[in-house]
Amino acid sequence: MSEFGAACRGEFLLDPAVTFLNHGSFGATPHAVMDAAEGWRRRMEADTTGFIRRIWPSAVAAARHAAAAFLKTDPEGLALVDNATQGANAVLQSLDFAPGDEIAVTTHGYRAVAKTVELVCRRTGAVPRVVALPFDGLTDDLVVAMVGAAIGPRTKLVVVDHITSPTALVLPVARLVAEAKKHGVPILVDGAHAPGQIDLDLDALDADFYVGNAHKWMFAGKGAAILSVAKRWRARIHPTSISHGLGKGLHAEFDWTGTRDVGSWLSIPDGIAFGERYGWGRIRAHNDALCARAAVRIAGAYGTEICGPAGMRAHLAAIRLPVEGPADEARAIALYGALYDRTRIQAPVMAFGDRLWVRISAQIYNDMAQYERLAAVDWRAY
C-alpha cells in the first residue's frame, strides 16, 4: 500500500509544478476512478440507444445504492444530481412560498445557494432571514442559539451548511436539525463538502433535505452528487429539468432528465472503493491531523489566526491573511491570482466580514512541505 503524501500523489493527475492545496473547491479524481468513468462512456458510445434503454437504469440504480450504503441512508430517498448546488436548487424551486414567508440562511452559507434563495424570494415574495454568524468566538452552542432565534412563525425553511465553504467550519447540523424540528420547520442541509470528509449517517441525521458532492471527498468523477429527501417530502421534490418521469416518483424524475454524460455518476462506486483501499478512517485521521498542523504553522508564520475553534474544523481551514486595505471580493480574486502566478500555489483567497482569508485543504496526496511553501509567502509583496 502506498504511503500518504508525496508517494500517494501518483494516484492522481496532479501537475507536479503546482502546489495543490485546494481539494475542497472541486476535488481531484484518482486515475482508477477516471478510467472507470471513461469505461462507462465508451460503453455507452458503442451502442448509445441500447445503453440508455437497457443498461442505464440498472447502472444508475447500482451507483445510487452504493452511495446510499456509504452514506447510511435509504436508497429510496436518494437521487443522483450533478452537484450540490443543483440539488439545493431542486429543493428550493420545488417548495411553495408565499409573500412574507421567510427562508432562514446564515452568512457562512455558500454564495450560489444564497443566490438561489434570493431568486426564489424575488419570484414568490418571500424574504431571506439572514443569521449573521460571527467568525470570532463561534461555538456550536452559539450557532444553534442564533439559528434557533431566527426561526419565527413565518419561517418556512432553514438552510444551513454542514461544512462552510468560505470559513471552513463544521457546523453542528444534528443539533440544527433537532432545533428546526422543535419549531416544526423543514431544514435543508448543504453538505457539499461533507460526504467522504465526515462519516455520515443520513438516516440518523434525519434532515428533511440533504445535498452533498461525491466528486470532492468521495473521489468520484466531476459532476456526481446526491440529494437525500425525507419520505414525507419525496412526492413534492422535482429536478430542475423536467422530463418524462414527472409524477412517477423521485428516481424516475431524477434518473433521467435528458441526455447526459453519465460516466461520473457511475464512477461513484469506484470512488468509494478507492477510499476503502486506503481505509476511510485512516484517510480522515490523516487529513484532519495534517490540516490542523498546517493551519497552525501558517497562522504562526503570518502572525494571524485560524477561523473558528479547532473542534469545528476537519479537512479544511481558513487562515487570516496579514494584509491591510480593502477586504472585498475584487481584492480576494486579485490576491488569489497573484499567489498562483508567482508561486504556483493553488489555494483560494476569500473575503469574509472585514478580513481576507486563505483556505487550505488536506488530502492524502498532500504533505507538510507543501504548506511550508504557503507559510513562506510574504504577503507584503502582494
ZIVENWO-V869486 format. One record per residue. N is the residue number from 1. D_FIRST is the distance of its C-alpha to the first C-alpha in Angstrom with 2 decimals. Layout:
# ZIVENWO-V869486
n:N d_first:D_FIRST
n:N d_first:D_FIRST
This chain:
# ZIVENWO-V869486
n:1 d_first:0.00
n:2 d_first:3.80
n:3 d_first:6.49
n:4 d_first:9.35
n:5 d_first:12.53
n:6 d_first:13.46
n:7 d_first:10.18
n:8 d_first:9.39
n:9 d_first:12.96
n:10 d_first:12.57
n:11 d_first:11.58
n:12 d_first:15.21
n:13 d_first:18.61
n:14 d_first:19.61
n:15 d_first:22.32
n:16 d_first:21.35
n:17 d_first:25.02
n:18 d_first:24.83
n:19 d_first:23.64
n:20 d_first:22.57
n:21 d_first:23.22
n:22 d_first:24.53
n:23 d_first:22.00
n:24 d_first:24.70
n:25 d_first:27.33
n:26 d_first:25.80
n:27 d_first:22.03
n:28 d_first:19.63
n:29 d_first:18.44
n:30 d_first:15.13
n:31 d_first:15.82
n:32 d_first:14.90
n:33 d_first:17.35
n:34 d_first:19.94
n:35 d_first:19.87
n:36 d_first:20.50
n:37 d_first:23.32
n:38 d_first:24.80
n:39 d_first:24.81
n:40 d_first:26.94
n:41 d_first:29.20
n:42 d_first:29.84
n:43 d_first:30.54
n:44 d_first:33.05
n:45 d_first:34.69
n:46 d_first:35.21
n:47 d_first:37.61
n:48 d_first:37.87
n:49 d_first:40.63
n:50 d_first:39.15
n:51 d_first:35.77
n:52 d_first:37.41
n:53 d_first:39.81
n:54 d_first:37.81
n:55 d_first:34.06
n:56 d_first:33.86
n:57 d_first:35.13
n:58 d_first:32.76
n:59 d_first:29.69
n:60 d_first:30.53
n:61 d_first:31.18
n:62 d_first:27.78
n:63 d_first:26.09
n:64 d_first:28.46
n:65 d_first:27.73
n:66 d_first:23.94
n:67 d_first:24.69
n:68 d_first:27.27
n:69 d_first:25.03
n:70 d_first:22.40
n:71 d_first:25.32
n:72 d_first:27.17
n:73 d_first:30.33
n:74 d_first:32.87
n:75 d_first:32.08
n:76 d_first:35.85
n:77 d_first:36.00
n:78 d_first:33.08
n:79 d_first:33.75
n:80 d_first:31.54
n:81 d_first:32.75
n:82 d_first:31.68
n:83 d_first:31.21
n:84 d_first:32.20
n:85 d_first:35.41
n:86 d_first:36.50
n:87 d_first:35.98
n:88 d_first:37.98
n:89 d_first:40.67
n:90 d_first:40.94
n:91 d_first:41.67
n:92 d_first:44.02
n:93 d_first:45.97
n:94 d_first:46.34
n:95 d_first:47.91
n:96 d_first:51.61
n:97 d_first:52.93
n:98 d_first:56.56
n:99 d_first:58.37
n:100 d_first:57.83
n:101 d_first:54.66
n:102 d_first:51.85
n:103 d_first:48.12
n:104 d_first:46.47
n:105 d_first:43.73
n:106 d_first:42.38
n:107 d_first:42.40
n:108 d_first:38.61
n:109 d_first:38.18
n:110 d_first:36.68
n:111 d_first:39.46
n:112 d_first:39.18
n:113 d_first:39.66
n:114 d_first:42.48
n:115 d_first:44.08
n:116 d_first:43.92
n:117 d_first:45.64
n:118 d_first:48.20
n:119 d_first:48.95
n:120 d_first:49.28
n:121 d_first:51.62
n:122 d_first:53.65
n:123 d_first:54.12
n:124 d_first:54.96
n:125 d_first:56.69
n:126 d_first:54.07
n:127 d_first:53.04
n:128 d_first:49.77
n:129 d_first:49.85
n:130 d_first:47.63
n:131 d_first:46.19
n:132 d_first:45.90
n:133 d_first:42.99
n:134 d_first:42.94
n:135 d_first:40.01
n:136 d_first:41.59
n:137 d_first:41.69
n:138 d_first:39.85
n:139 d_first:38.81
n:140 d_first:37.91
n:141 d_first:41.46
n:142 d_first:43.00
n:143 d_first:41.06
n:144 d_first:42.19
n:145 d_first:45.72
n:146 d_first:46.15
n:147 d_first:44.85
n:148 d_first:46.92
n:149 d_first:49.99
n:150 d_first:49.69
n:151 d_first:49.91
n:152 d_first:53.55
n:153 d_first:55.81
n:154 d_first:55.13
n:155 d_first:51.32
n:156 d_first:49.96
n:157 d_first:46.24
n:158 d_first:43.83
n:159 d_first:40.93
n:160 d_first:38.22
n:161 d_first:34.76
n:162 d_first:31.84
n:163 d_first:30.15
n:164 d_first:32.70
n:165 d_first:32.07
n:166 d_first:34.45
n:167 d_first:33.98
n:168 d_first:30.38
n:169 d_first:31.56
n:170 d_first:30.48
n:171 d_first:33.81
n:172 d_first:34.76
n:173 d_first:34.92
n:174 d_first:35.42
n:175 d_first:38.49
n:176 d_first:39.62
n:177 d_first:39.48
n:178 d_first:41.54
n:179 d_first:43.94
n:180 d_first:44.52
n:181 d_first:45.14
n:182 d_first:47.60
n:183 d_first:49.58
n:184 d_first:49.24
n:185 d_first:47.55
n:186 d_first:44.57
n:187 d_first:41.47
n:188 d_first:39.05
n:189 d_first:35.69
n:190 d_first:34.06
n:191 d_first:30.39
n:192 d_first:29.22
n:193 d_first:26.39
n:194 d_first:25.66
n:195 d_first:23.67
n:196 d_first:19.99
n:197 d_first:20.99
n:198 d_first:22.86
n:199 d_first:22.51
n:200 d_first:25.64
n:201 d_first:28.11
n:202 d_first:30.69
n:203 d_first:32.98
n:204 d_first:33.29
n:205 d_first:33.94
n:206 d_first:36.66
n:207 d_first:37.39
n:208 d_first:39.90
n:209 d_first:37.68
n:210 d_first:34.10
n:211 d_first:32.49
n:212 d_first:28.94
n:213 d_first:26.75
n:214 d_first:23.70
n:215 d_first:23.09
n:216 d_first:22.30
n:217 d_first:19.85
n:218 d_first:19.14
n:219 d_first:17.79
n:220 d_first:20.50
n:221 d_first:22.66
n:222 d_first:25.59
n:223 d_first:28.51
n:224 d_first:27.02
n:225 d_first:28.32
n:226 d_first:29.95
n:227 d_first:33.38
n:228 d_first:33.96
n:229 d_first:37.65
n:230 d_first:39.29
n:231 d_first:41.43
n:232 d_first:44.67
n:233 d_first:43.99
n:234 d_first:42.49
n:235 d_first:45.79
n:236 d_first:46.53
n:237 d_first:43.40
n:238 d_first:43.38
n:239 d_first:41.21
n:240 d_first:42.52
n:241 d_first:43.25
n:242 d_first:45.48
n:243 d_first:45.38
n:244 d_first:46.46
n:245 d_first:44.79
n:246 d_first:46.95
n:247 d_first:48.14
n:248 d_first:45.98
n:249 d_first:43.31
n:250 d_first:40.25
n:251 d_first:38.01
n:252 d_first:40.80
n:253 d_first:41.53
n:254 d_first:38.04
n:255 d_first:36.31
n:256 d_first:38.85
n:257 d_first:40.46
n:258 d_first:41.01
n:259 d_first:39.15
n:260 d_first:35.80
n:261 d_first:32.43
n:262 d_first:30.52
n:263 d_first:27.17
n:264 d_first:25.70
n:265 d_first:26.92
n:266 d_first:25.47
n:267 d_first:22.00
n:268 d_first:21.83
n:269 d_first:20.14
n:270 d_first:17.41
n:271 d_first:16.94
n:272 d_first:16.77
n:273 d_first:14.24
n:274 d_first:11.95
n:275 d_first:12.40
n:276 d_first:11.96
n:277 d_first:8.47
n:278 d_first:7.57
n:279 d_first:10.68
n:280 d_first:14.01
n:281 d_first:15.29
n:282 d_first:12.54
n:283 d_first:12.98
n:284 d_first:16.70
n:285 d_first:16.88
n:286 d_first:15.08
n:287 d_first:17.31
n:288 d_first:20.41
n:289 d_first:20.13
n:290 d_first:19.49
n:291 d_first:22.34
n:292 d_first:24.65
n:293 d_first:24.18
n:294 d_first:24.63
n:295 d_first:27.67
n:296 d_first:29.35
n:297 d_first:28.85
n:298 d_first:30.27
n:299 d_first:33.11
n:300 d_first:34.00
n:301 d_first:34.18
n:302 d_first:36.33
n:303 d_first:38.47
n:304 d_first:38.06
n:305 d_first:36.44
n:306 d_first:33.58
n:307 d_first:34.82
n:308 d_first:35.02
n:309 d_first:33.94
n:310 d_first:30.39
n:311 d_first:30.54
n:312 d_first:31.00
n:313 d_first:27.90
n:314 d_first:24.28
n:315 d_first:22.10
n:316 d_first:25.32
n:317 d_first:28.13
n:318 d_first:31.44
n:319 d_first:33.00
n:320 d_first:36.69
n:321 d_first:37.59
n:322 d_first:40.22
n:323 d_first:42.61
n:324 d_first:46.22
n:325 d_first:48.10
n:326 d_first:47.63
n:327 d_first:44.64
n:328 d_first:44.80
n:329 d_first:42.67
n:330 d_first:44.16
n:331 d_first:43.27
n:332 d_first:39.71
n:333 d_first:39.26
n:334 d_first:40.84
n:335 d_first:38.64
n:336 d_first:35.44
n:337 d_first:36.65
n:338 d_first:37.69
n:339 d_first:34.40
n:340 d_first:32.48
n:341 d_first:35.11
n:342 d_first:35.28
n:343 d_first:31.71
n:344 d_first:29.46
n:345 d_first:28.04
n:346 d_first:27.48
n:347 d_first:28.55
n:348 d_first:31.41
n:349 d_first:34.63
n:350 d_first:36.47
n:351 d_first:40.11
n:352 d_first:40.66
n:353 d_first:43.85
n:354 d_first:45.46
n:355 d_first:42.29
n:356 d_first:39.54
n:357 d_first:35.87
n:358 d_first:32.63
n:359 d_first:29.76
n:360 d_first:26.17
n:361 d_first:23.01
n:362 d_first:19.57
n:363 d_first:16.44
n:364 d_first:12.75
n:365 d_first:13.69
n:366 d_first:16.50
n:367 d_first:17.09
n:368 d_first:20.31
n:369 d_first:21.69
n:370 d_first:22.23
n:371 d_first:24.32
n:372 d_first:26.25
n:373 d_first:27.56
n:374 d_first:28.94
n:375 d_first:30.36
n:376 d_first:32.18
n:377 d_first:34.01
n:378 d_first:37.76
n:379 d_first:38.97
n:380 d_first:42.58
n:381 d_first:42.29
n:382 d_first:41.52
